[in-house]
């Protein structure tokens, strides 16, 4: 097997566990949008992966959660692994923001009850990311929030946060178990495009 770097995980042929449709989607419109919109007649599950030289597959996370500032591509999971080790950080979420004909990474952090947001904590987070990953992984902005939006099964809602920081409305707030935290992501002066 040869490797060609990381890319979208796709299936060109049907497979046994492939869903055949969605409930209440008689015309298969939602099904087509979910899996076949990215590439015609090719199943794209939405995961970012790499085929190794030994035939293994490394899954890096959701392709819609992949960050790509200045052409450097990495998954949010890499950031989370470092950030969540920092004392005082309860949870975090990272998204890309369209910025000056490119993108920049915005990291939101939820602090534990005993921790205050300070410039020193912000510097510590940037330093840990720089040391454990690379200077290119350091987010352009690191901002505190009261909560991280999640689904009922605990999945962080990166796509929702990305929409909010770009001024878009969310289609389905009902899937978010803690919608009260969403206003922390809207109309942030620090994220102004001016």
N, CA, C and O of each residue as an XYZ file, in Angstrom:
776
protein
N       0.836     -1.188      0.000
C       0.000      0.000      0.000
C       0.875      1.243      0.000
O       1.888      1.302      0.698
N       0.488      2.210     -0.767
C       1.183      3.489     -0.717
C       0.306      4.482      0.033
O      -0.918      4.355      0.055
N       0.932      5.450      0.632
C       0.166      6.472      1.334
C       0.244      7.770      0.552
O       1.253      8.079     -0.082
N      -0.812      8.498      0.611
C      -0.876      9.781     -0.074
C      -1.286     10.865      0.910
O      -1.886     11.864      0.511
N      -0.977     10.688      2.174
C      -1.343     11.678      3.175
C      -2.762     11.482      3.671
O      -3.389     10.448      3.443
N      -3.244     12.497      4.350
C      -4.570     12.444      4.940
C      -5.610     12.904      3.931
O      -5.323     13.708      3.044
N      -6.823     12.382      4.078
C      -7.901     12.790      3.190
C      -9.245     12.287      3.669
O      -9.348     11.647      4.716
N     -10.258     12.578      2.904
C     -11.624     12.177      3.219
C     -11.764     10.661      3.084
O     -11.350     10.085      2.078
N     -12.347     10.016      4.096
C     -12.618      8.581      4.039
C     -13.863      8.365      3.179
O     -14.939      8.877      3.489
N     -13.707      7.606      2.105
C     -14.828      7.345      1.199
C     -14.931      5.853      0.912
O     -13.977      5.101      1.112
N     -16.089      5.441      0.444
C     -16.306      4.068     -0.013
C     -16.897      4.148     -1.411
O     -17.909      4.812     -1.635
N     -16.252      3.464     -2.343
C     -16.708      3.499     -3.736
C     -17.713      2.397     -4.049
O     -18.384      2.443     -5.080
N     -17.823      1.405     -3.163
C     -18.751      0.296     -3.379
C     -19.609      0.119     -2.129
O     -19.193      0.515     -1.040
N     -20.802     -0.471     -2.266
C     -21.641     -0.732     -1.093
C     -20.932     -1.647     -0.095
O     -20.081     -2.454     -0.468
N     -21.298     -1.508      1.178
C     -20.717     -2.345      2.223
C     -21.826     -2.806      3.161
O     -22.883     -2.177      3.219
N     -21.599     -3.907      3.907
C     -22.669     -4.542      4.687
C     -23.367     -3.641      5.700
O     -24.583     -3.743      5.864
N     -22.644     -2.773      6.377
C     -23.284     -1.965      7.418
C     -23.766     -0.607      6.914
O     -24.132      0.256      7.712
N     -23.768     -0.419      5.630
C     -24.196      0.845      5.030
C     -25.705      1.021      5.215
O     -26.470      0.138      4.827
N     -26.153      2.140      5.797
C     -27.597      2.342      5.915
C     -28.233      2.447      4.530
O     -27.616      2.939      3.585
N     -29.451      1.986      4.429
C     -30.121      2.045      3.127
C     -31.036      3.264      3.017
O     -31.610      3.520      1.959
N     -31.169      4.006      4.101
C     -31.993      5.209      4.071
C     -32.232      5.735      5.467
O     -31.767      5.155      6.449
N     -32.965      6.844      5.553
C     -33.325      7.468      6.821
C     -34.838      7.387      6.999
O     -35.587      7.373      6.023
N     -35.281      7.333      8.258
C     -36.704      7.366      8.563
C     -37.298      8.667      8.039
O     -36.658      9.717      8.099
N     -38.499      8.596      7.535
C     -39.264      9.760      7.072
C     -38.524     10.560      6.002
O     -38.649     11.783      5.932
N     -37.763      9.869      5.180
C     -37.030     10.500      4.073
C     -37.344      9.704      2.804
O     -36.457      9.128      2.174
N     -38.641      9.688      2.446
C     -39.129      8.831      1.362
C     -38.406      9.063      0.036
O     -38.207      8.117     -0.726
N     -38.016     10.289     -0.248
C     -37.340     10.593     -1.514
C     -35.820     10.530     -1.393
O     -35.104     10.857     -2.339
N     -35.332     10.111     -0.235
C     -33.892      9.945      0.032
C     -33.096     11.238     -0.118
O     -31.894     11.204     -0.381
N     -33.759     12.361      0.047
C     -33.069     13.642     -0.087
C     -32.045     13.849      1.035
O     -30.899     14.211      0.766
N     -32.451     13.624      2.283
C     -31.527     13.798      3.411
C     -30.390     12.781      3.349
O     -29.243     13.100      3.660
N     -30.715     11.576      2.950
C     -29.708     10.518      2.816
C     -28.654     10.915      1.783
O     -27.456     10.783      2.032
N     -29.100     11.398      0.630
C     -28.170     11.829     -0.420
C     -27.308     12.998      0.056
O     -26.104     13.028     -0.199
N     -27.925     13.959      0.749
C     -27.182     15.118      1.248
C     -26.150     14.709      2.291
O     -25.052     15.265      2.343
N     -26.509     13.739      3.116
C     -25.616     13.326      4.201
C     -24.376     12.598      3.702
O     -23.288     12.796      4.243
N     -24.520     11.761      2.684
C     -23.410     10.895      2.301
C     -22.895     11.048      0.870
O     -21.762     10.661      0.585
N     -23.691     11.594     -0.020
C     -23.291     11.605     -1.434
C     -23.160     13.004     -2.034
O     -22.961     13.144     -3.241
N     -23.268     14.024     -1.209
C     -23.213     15.384     -1.731
C     -21.786     15.815     -2.087
O     -21.582     16.568     -3.039
N     -20.816     15.342     -1.332
C     -19.435     15.784     -1.534
C     -18.828     15.257     -2.832
O     -18.149     15.993     -3.549
N     -19.073     13.985     -3.130
C     -18.538     13.351     -4.343
C     -19.666     12.568     -5.021
O     -20.316     11.756     -4.362
N     -19.916     12.784     -6.304
C     -21.006     12.078     -6.984
C     -20.820     10.552     -6.952
O     -19.765     10.034     -7.321
N     -21.860      9.852     -6.508
C     -21.889      8.380     -6.475
C     -20.794      7.752     -5.615
O     -20.458      6.583     -5.801
N     -20.242      8.511     -4.684
C     -19.214      8.004     -3.765
C     -19.652      8.344     -2.344
O     -19.948      9.498     -2.036
N     -19.691      7.331     -1.487
C     -20.064      7.493     -0.079
C     -18.943      8.230      0.649
O     -17.811      7.750      0.698
N     -19.256      9.386      1.208
C     -18.307     10.134      2.036
C     -18.906     10.223      3.432
O     -19.900     10.915      3.653
N     -18.295      9.519      4.361
C     -18.865      9.400      5.701
C     -18.653     10.643      6.548
O     -19.377     10.859      7.520
N     -17.665     11.468      6.191
C     -17.414     12.682      6.958
C     -16.256     12.550      7.921
O     -16.105     13.371      8.825
N     -15.427     11.516      7.740
C     -14.247     11.347      8.588
C     -12.983     11.627      7.793
O     -12.913     11.383      6.588
N     -11.998     12.140      8.493
C     -10.703     12.445      7.906
C      -9.767     11.316      8.298
O      -9.660     10.996      9.482
N      -9.078     10.697      7.328
C      -8.302      9.491      7.609
C      -7.025      9.446      6.782
O      -6.822     10.236      5.860
N      -6.170      8.489      7.148
C      -4.932      8.248      6.404
C      -4.715      6.745      6.303
O      -4.811      6.029      7.300
N      -4.424      6.274      5.108
C      -4.095      4.875      4.885
C      -2.599      4.716      5.122
O      -1.796      5.397      4.484
N      -2.216      3.820      6.035
C      -0.797      3.644      6.351
C      -0.135      2.712      5.342
O      -0.809      2.036      4.565
N       1.180      2.689      5.366
C       1.954      1.834      4.462
C       1.668      0.354      4.700
O       1.877     -0.467      3.807
N       1.189      0.003      5.906
C       0.907     -1.391      6.254
C      -0.555     -1.771      6.031
O      -0.972     -2.871      6.392
N      -1.334     -0.865      5.436
C      -2.732     -1.161      5.152
C      -3.691     -0.799      6.264
O      -4.891     -1.052      6.154
N      -3.182     -0.211      7.335
C      -4.049      0.237      8.417
C      -4.674      1.580      8.084
O      -4.290      2.241      7.120
N      -5.629      1.965      8.888
C      -6.319      3.222      8.672
C      -6.283      4.020      9.965
O      -6.686      3.520     11.015
N      -5.808      5.245      9.899
C      -5.806      6.140     11.053
C      -6.943      7.130     10.850
O      -6.971      7.856      9.857
N      -7.879      7.158     11.789
C      -8.998      8.096     11.718
C      -8.628      9.310     12.564
O      -8.338      9.178     13.753
N      -8.638     10.481     11.956
C      -8.249     11.709     12.647
C      -9.428     12.475     13.213
O      -9.237     13.415     13.985
N     -10.625     12.101     12.852
C     -11.804     12.802     13.340
C     -12.680     13.260     12.187
O     -12.443     12.915     11.029
N     -13.667     14.020     12.515
C     -14.615     14.502     11.517
C     -13.924     15.424     10.525
O     -13.150     16.297     10.917
N     -14.200     15.235      9.260
C     -13.595     16.095      8.243
C     -14.133     17.509      8.338
O     -13.434     18.460      7.987
N     -15.369     17.665      8.809
C     -15.884     19.019      8.964
C     -15.312     19.698     10.203
O     -15.534     20.891     10.411
N     -14.575     18.950     11.029
C     -13.906     19.519     12.194
C     -12.407     19.684     11.953
O     -11.670     20.065     12.863
N     -11.960     19.403     10.749
C     -10.551     19.553     10.429
C     -10.226     21.026     10.275
O     -10.968     21.776      9.640
N      -9.120     21.429     10.856
C      -8.670     22.814     10.780
C      -7.571     22.906      9.736
O      -6.779     21.976      9.580
N      -7.518     24.018      9.023
C      -6.547     24.140      7.939
C      -6.022     25.575      7.813
O      -6.125     26.175      6.744
N      -5.456     26.136      8.907
C      -4.940     27.506      8.815
C      -3.626     27.542      8.033
O      -2.721     26.747      8.286
N      -3.534     28.457      7.099
C      -2.317     28.650      6.300
C      -1.841     27.339      5.670
O      -0.639     27.108      5.540
N      -2.787     26.487      5.283
C      -2.441     25.248      4.597
C      -1.932     24.134      5.487
O      -1.530     23.086      4.983
N      -1.936     24.332      6.807
C      -1.505     23.292      7.748
C      -2.760     22.605      8.270
O      -3.550     23.217      8.990
N      -2.946     21.351      7.915
C      -4.171     20.630      8.230
C      -3.981     19.769      9.472
O      -3.033     18.989      9.561
N      -4.901     19.922     10.436
C      -4.880     19.071     11.628
C      -6.281     18.973     12.206
O      -7.145     19.809     11.941
N      -6.483     17.937     12.999
C      -7.788     17.696     13.597
C      -7.934     18.367     14.946
O      -6.951     18.620     15.644
N      -9.169     18.649     15.300
C      -9.434     19.278     16.588
C      -9.017     18.380     17.747
O      -8.640     18.877     18.808
N      -9.080     17.069     17.558
C      -8.720     16.138     18.635
C      -7.286     16.348     19.099
O      -6.990     16.185     20.283
N      -6.391     16.706     18.184
C      -5.001     16.973     18.565
C      -4.931     18.120     19.567
O      -4.218     18.036     20.568
N      -5.673     19.189     19.294
C      -5.698     20.332     20.212
C      -6.315     19.948     21.547
O      -5.774     20.266     22.606
N      -7.458     19.257     21.489
C      -8.169     18.908     22.715
C      -7.297     18.084     23.653
O      -7.335     18.271     24.870
N      -6.527     17.188     23.096
C      -5.674     16.324     23.913
C      -4.695     17.151     24.746
O      -4.425     16.814     25.899
N      -4.170     18.215     24.179
C      -3.222     19.073     24.894
C      -3.955     20.009     25.849
O      -3.583     20.121     27.017
N      -4.984     20.674     25.365
C      -5.688     21.694     26.146
C      -6.317     21.104     27.403
O      -6.267     21.723     28.466
N      -6.903     19.926     27.298
C      -7.602     19.342     28.443
C      -6.660     18.831     29.530
O      -7.113     18.441     30.606
N      -5.362     18.827     29.262
C      -4.375     18.474     30.288
C      -3.998     19.671     31.158
O      -3.405     19.498     32.222
N      -4.332     20.871     30.720
C      -3.968     22.086     31.451
C      -4.886     22.229     32.661
O      -6.108     22.209     32.514
N      -4.309     22.374     33.860
C      -5.132     22.532     35.062
C      -6.075     23.733     34.939
O      -5.688     24.804     34.474
N      -7.316     23.525     35.366
C      -8.300     24.595     35.330
C      -9.190     24.570     34.103
O     -10.198     25.275     34.061
N      -8.837     23.772     33.099
C      -9.652     23.692     31.888
C     -10.611     22.512     32.019
O     -10.184     21.364     32.145
N     -11.880     22.799     31.988
C     -12.900     21.757     32.115
C     -13.234     21.126     30.764
O     -13.408     19.912     30.662
N     -13.324     21.971     29.721
C     -13.683     21.475     28.394
C     -13.248     22.505     27.365
O     -12.876     23.625     27.715
N     -13.295     22.124     26.095
C     -12.884     23.058     25.047
C     -13.499     22.662     23.714
O     -13.983     21.545     23.534
N     -13.465     23.609     22.791
C     -13.925     23.371     21.427
C     -13.161     24.315     20.509
O     -12.975     25.489     20.828
N     -12.723     23.798     19.374
C     -11.971     24.606     18.409
C     -12.666     24.559     17.055
O     -13.159     23.515     16.627
N     -12.696     25.706     16.395
C     -13.292     25.807     15.061
C     -12.440     26.738     14.213
O     -11.605     27.486     14.720
N     -12.673     26.672     12.918
C     -11.988     27.605     12.027
C     -12.926     28.759     11.703
O     -14.139     28.590     11.588
N     -12.328     29.935     11.559
C     -13.075     31.125     11.165
C     -12.477     31.651      9.866
O     -11.259     31.779      9.740
N     -13.335     31.952      8.911
C     -12.852     32.566      7.678
C     -12.205     33.899      8.040
O     -12.781     34.708      8.768
N     -10.985     34.116      7.513
C     -10.221     35.279      7.938
C      -9.207     35.666      6.863
O      -8.305     34.888      6.553
N      -9.347     36.845      6.302
C      -8.390     37.412      5.352
C      -7.978     36.419      4.260
O      -6.797     36.116      4.094
N      -8.962     35.924      3.529
C      -8.745     34.978      2.424
C      -8.103     33.663      2.859
O      -7.487     32.979      2.042
N      -8.237     33.307      4.117
C      -7.710     32.058      4.665
C      -8.639     31.670      5.807
O      -9.794     32.096      5.842
N      -8.147     30.873      6.731
C      -8.885     30.590      7.957
C      -7.950     30.765      9.138
O      -6.728     30.694      9.001
N      -8.533     30.990     10.284
C      -7.764     31.020     11.523
C      -8.484     30.152     12.541
O      -9.701     29.978     12.472
N      -7.728     29.611     13.483
C      -8.292     28.719     14.499
C      -8.714     29.537     15.714
O      -7.960     30.370     16.216
N      -9.924     29.283     16.169
C     -10.458     29.901     17.381
C     -10.688     28.774     18.387
O     -11.399     27.810     18.101
N     -10.084     28.904     19.558
C     -10.245     27.920     20.627
C     -11.072     28.544     21.739
O     -10.729     29.607     22.257
N     -12.156     27.885     22.103
C     -12.984     28.298     23.225
C     -12.730     27.330     24.370
O     -12.691     26.117     24.165
N     -12.558     27.862     25.570
C     -12.301     27.012     26.733
C     -13.330     27.286     27.822
O     -13.697     28.431     28.089
N     -13.779     26.205     28.439
C     -14.646     26.293     29.608
C     -13.769     25.998     30.815
O     -13.108     24.961     30.878
N     -13.770     26.914     31.764
C     -12.936     26.764     32.958
C     -13.696     26.017     34.043
O     -14.927     26.012     34.067
N     -12.940     25.381     34.947
C     -13.623     24.784     36.091
C     -14.023     25.908     37.056
O     -13.608     27.054     36.884
N     -14.819     25.579     38.055
C     -15.400     26.585     38.944
C     -14.357     27.367     39.738
O     -14.619     28.503     40.136
N     -13.191     26.790     39.974
C     -12.167     27.424     40.815
C     -11.147     28.226     40.012
O     -10.210     28.779     40.589
N     -11.312     28.297     38.707
C     -10.313     28.936     37.855
C     -10.876     30.197     37.218
O     -12.000     30.212     36.717
N     -10.071     31.256     37.248
C     -10.432     32.511     36.596
C      -9.649     32.652     35.303
O      -8.527     32.160     35.186
N     -10.250     33.328     34.335
C      -9.586     33.591     33.061
C      -8.596     34.739     33.249
O      -8.975     35.841     33.645
N      -7.338     34.470     32.965
C      -6.290     35.480     33.107
C      -5.385     35.455     31.877
O      -5.346     34.459     31.155
N      -4.658     36.549     31.637
C      -3.673     36.536     30.547
C      -2.627     35.432     30.728
O      -2.150     34.861     29.747
N      -2.270     35.132     31.984
C      -1.290     34.068     32.229
C      -1.820     32.694     31.802
O      -1.076     31.886     31.247
N      -3.097     32.434     32.060
C      -3.687     31.159     31.642
C      -3.730     31.080     30.114
O      -3.471     30.026     29.532
N      -4.054     32.182     29.483
C      -4.070     32.219     28.020
C      -2.671     31.935     27.463
O      -2.525     31.183     26.500
N      -1.655     32.532     28.064
C      -0.266     32.298     27.631
C       0.151     30.850     27.880
O       0.848     30.254     27.059
N      -0.273     30.284     29.011
C       0.054     28.897     29.325
C      -0.548     27.949     28.280
O       0.119     27.023     27.818
N      -1.794     28.183     27.917
C      -2.434     27.346     26.899
C      -1.676     27.424     25.576
O      -1.389     26.397     24.960
N      -1.355     28.631     25.144
C      -0.620     28.805     23.884
C       0.744     28.130     23.958
O       1.186     27.502     22.996
N       1.407     28.261     25.101
C       2.731     27.664     25.285
C       2.671     26.136     25.236
O       3.509     25.500     24.597
N       1.682     25.550     25.908
C       1.539     24.090     25.916
C       1.265     23.556     24.509
O       1.819     22.534     24.106
N       0.408     24.255     23.769
C       0.100     23.835     22.394
C       1.352     23.937     21.530
O       1.652     23.032     20.752
N       2.076     25.035     21.669
C       3.303     25.241     20.884
C       4.333     24.151     21.185
O       4.953     23.611     20.269
N       4.515     23.828     22.468
C       5.527     22.843     22.868
C       5.133     21.415     22.501
O       5.964     20.646     22.016
N       3.870     21.057     22.730
C       3.453     19.669     22.525
C       3.031     19.366     21.085
O       3.033     18.207     20.668
N       2.672     20.396     20.334
C       2.278     20.188     18.936
C       3.228     20.950     18.018
O       4.193     20.377     17.512
N       2.963     22.233     17.801
C       3.855     23.067     16.987
C       3.363     24.505     17.048
O       2.228     24.747     17.458
N       4.188     25.459     16.651
C       3.724     26.852     16.616
C       2.515     27.046     15.695
O       1.676     27.909     15.953
N       2.421     26.266     14.648
C       1.300     26.419     13.708
C      -0.021     25.911     14.283
O      -1.084     26.226     13.748
N       0.028     25.140     15.349
C      -1.193     24.660     16.000
C      -1.788     25.694     16.962
O      -2.942     25.560     17.368
N      -1.025     26.711     17.328
C      -1.498     27.688     18.315
C      -2.652     28.495     17.709
O      -2.492     29.112     16.656
N      -3.809     28.491     18.372
C      -4.961     29.222     17.842
C      -4.704     30.727     17.762
O      -3.935     31.282     18.547
N      -5.357     31.369     16.807
C      -5.259     32.823     16.671
C      -5.921     33.509     17.857
O      -5.473     34.567     18.298
N      -6.982     32.909     18.368
C      -7.706     33.445     19.524
C      -8.027     32.302     20.472
O      -8.414     31.213     20.047
N      -7.862     32.565     21.760
C      -8.272     31.630     22.808
C      -9.215     32.414     23.705
O      -8.818     33.413     24.305
N     -10.459     31.967     23.798
C     -11.494     32.735     24.479
C     -12.257     31.875     25.482
O     -12.536     30.706     25.214
N     -12.597     32.452     26.638
C     -13.381     31.702     27.625
C     -14.872     31.718     27.283
O     -15.386     32.692     26.732
N     -15.548     30.633     27.616
C     -17.004     30.527     27.481
C     -17.551     29.821     28.715
O     -16.817     29.152     29.442
N     -18.850     29.982     28.937
C     -19.472     29.339     30.103
C     -19.775     27.870     29.884
O     -19.912     27.114     30.845
N     -19.881     27.456     28.623
C     -20.197     26.062     28.335
C     -19.853     25.702     26.908
O     -19.722     26.569     26.044
N     -19.708     24.410     26.672
C     -19.416     23.867     25.349
C     -20.676     23.147     24.872
O     -21.130     22.221     25.544
N     -21.259     23.540     23.731
C     -22.488     22.877     23.279
C     -22.242     21.420     22.906
O     -21.279     21.086     22.214
N     -23.145     20.559     23.387
C     -22.999     19.113     23.163
C     -24.333     18.475     22.812
O     -25.404     19.009     23.105
N     -24.231     17.307     22.172
C     -25.417     16.503     21.890
C     -25.719     15.640     23.113
O     -24.967     15.650     24.088
N     -26.815     14.899     23.055
C     -27.191     14.031     24.171
C     -26.148     12.958     24.451
O     -26.027     12.503     25.588
N     -25.393     12.546     23.435
C     -24.368     11.522     23.661
C     -23.002     12.121     23.979
O     -22.004     11.399     23.998
N     -22.940     13.427     24.227
C     -21.702     14.055     24.672
C     -20.786     14.559     23.575
O     -19.671     14.997     23.859
N     -21.224     14.507     22.341
C     -20.388     14.974     21.231
C     -20.391     16.502     21.196
O     -21.447     17.130     21.270
N     -19.197     17.095     21.083
C     -19.124     18.549     20.990
C     -19.641     18.996     19.627
O     -19.437     18.314     18.623
N     -20.293     20.120     19.599
C     -20.984     20.614     18.402
C     -20.131     21.637     17.645
O     -20.452     22.825     17.610
N     -19.039     21.157     17.039
C     -18.128     22.052     16.331
C     -18.800     22.756     15.162
O     -18.580     23.947     14.942
N     -19.615     22.031     14.415
C     -20.286     22.632     13.262
C     -21.220     23.755     13.701
O     -21.300     24.789     13.039
N     -21.923     23.558     14.808
C     -22.826     24.592     15.319
C     -22.052     25.842     15.724
O     -22.453     26.958     15.393
N     -20.945     25.658     16.438
C     -20.142     26.808     16.869
C     -19.572     27.544     15.661
O     -19.550     28.774     15.633
N     -19.117     26.800     14.678
C     -18.578     27.434     13.466
C     -19.648     28.283     12.784
O     -19.367     29.396     12.341
N     -20.868     27.764     12.698
C     -21.957     28.546     12.107
C     -22.209     29.816     12.916
O     -22.372     30.896     12.350
N     -22.239     29.682     14.235
C     -22.537     30.834     15.084
C     -21.493     31.937     14.952
O     -21.848     33.114     14.878
N     -20.217     31.578     14.921
C     -19.197     32.632     14.847
C     -19.154     33.292     13.473
O     -18.561     34.357     13.305
N     -19.786     32.650     12.494
C     -19.897     33.253     11.161
C     -21.242     33.967     10.976
O     -21.576     34.393      9.871
N     -22.011     34.095     12.070
C     -23.266     34.833     12.016
C     -24.423     34.085     11.391
O     -25.426     34.694     11.019
N     -24.299     32.770     11.269
C     -25.373     31.974     10.666
C     -26.293     31.436     11.753
O     -25.910     31.349     12.920
N     -27.500     31.079     11.362
C     -28.442     30.503     12.316
C     -28.318     28.983     12.306
O     -27.910     28.382     11.312
N     -28.674     28.386     13.416
C     -28.604     26.930     13.543
C     -29.921     26.303     13.107
O     -31.000     26.815     13.404
N     -29.809     25.191     12.399
C     -30.985     24.502     11.882
C     -31.743     23.744     12.965
O     -32.974     23.760     12.987
N     -31.015     23.077     13.867
C     -31.669     22.180     14.806
C     -31.085     22.332     16.207
O     -30.221     21.558     16.621
N     -31.560     23.322     16.915
C     -31.076     23.565     18.279
C     -31.544     22.458     19.224
O     -30.938     22.251     20.276
N     -32.602     21.752     18.867
C     -33.175     20.724     19.741
C     -32.194     19.604     20.062
O     -32.347     18.944     21.089
N     -31.190     19.368     19.218
C     -30.236     18.290     19.490
C     -29.174     18.704     20.505
O     -28.403     17.863     20.967
N     -29.123     19.981     20.857
C     -28.120     20.481     21.800
C     -28.702     20.424     23.206
O     -29.756     21.004     23.468
N     -28.018     19.725     24.112
C     -28.553     19.547     25.466
C     -28.375     20.787     26.335
O     -29.067     20.935     27.343
N     -27.463     21.678     25.964
C     -27.221     22.879     26.757
C     -27.251     24.139     25.881
O     -26.249     24.846     25.780
N     -28.402     24.421     25.246
C     -28.478     25.547     24.312
C     -28.250     26.909     24.962
O     -27.982     27.890     24.268
N     -28.355     26.973     26.283
C     -28.135     28.243     26.971
C     -26.717     28.778     26.786
O     -26.486     29.976     26.947
N     -25.775     27.915     26.452
C     -24.387     28.356     26.279
C     -24.126     28.976     24.907
O     -23.067     29.568     24.696
N     -25.064     28.854     23.977
C     -24.826     29.286     22.598
C     -24.562     30.777     22.462
O     -23.807     31.191     21.581
N     -25.174     31.594     23.322
C     -24.992     33.039     23.172
C     -23.546     33.472     23.414
O     -23.145     34.547     22.968
N     -22.762     32.656     24.111
C     -21.340     32.980     24.326
C     -20.537     32.973     23.025
O     -19.427     33.503     22.978
N     -21.091     32.380     21.979
C     -20.375     32.256     20.710
C     -20.843     33.273     19.667
O     -20.231     33.406     18.608
N     -21.911     33.976     19.964
C     -22.495     34.892     18.986
C     -22.017     36.323     19.213
O     -21.880     36.775     20.350
N     -21.771     37.014     18.130
C     -21.459     38.448     18.144
C     -20.302     38.789     19.084
O     -20.363     39.784     19.806
N     -19.266     37.981     19.078
C     -18.090     38.242     19.913
C     -17.244     39.325     19.263
O     -16.829     39.192     18.112
N     -16.992     40.383     19.993
C     -16.183     41.493     19.475
C     -14.787     41.022     19.077
O     -14.210     41.522     18.111
N     -14.245     40.055     19.829
C     -12.897     39.542     19.538
C     -12.821     38.821     18.195
O     -11.735     38.625     17.650
N     -13.970     38.433     17.669
C     -13.998     37.681     16.413
C     -14.457     38.528     15.229
O     -14.760     38.004     14.157
N     -14.504     39.821     15.433
C     -14.900     40.727     14.358
C     -13.963     40.575     13.169
O     -12.753     40.419     13.336
N     -14.520     40.622     11.988
C     -13.718     40.477     10.772
C     -13.125     41.802     10.319
O     -12.399     41.844      9.325
N     -13.420     42.874     11.024
C     -12.876     44.194     10.656
C     -11.458     44.389     11.137
O     -10.867     45.444     10.905
